[in-house]
Amino acid sequence: MTRSDLVEALAQQFGQLAHRDAEIAVKAILDAMSDAMVKGHRIEIRGFGSFSINRRPPRQGRNPRSGESVAIPEKRVPHFKPGKALREAVDERTRQMQASGVALEPPTRKKSAP
């Protein structure tokens, strides 16, 4: 699901909400979440999950072309941990699909443009 899919779903679910207003609402929520995470805050949405910042310590890596050692600096990266209700819902849906004989394929990643 993309941001535009989310806006579309919100606009459809709430008929009184204009598409532009749904767009503004989604942008405001995502901006508030992004700002909180940039400041190092944890976001918890009960039944859905929590977003936090994980620290990746500095380490030594290798340049794949030359093989030389490269120092990789410390990073702070976003992390999502699904809540119990979401995990159970996904697990239940997976069991239903398997029982009905639907083949489960691994999710595919969109390839980014070079």
Summary of the structure (lengths in Angstrom):
residues: 114
radius of gyration: 19.7
end to end distance: 22.6
largest distance: 60.0
contacts: 210
relative contact order: 0.09
helix: 41%
strand: 24%
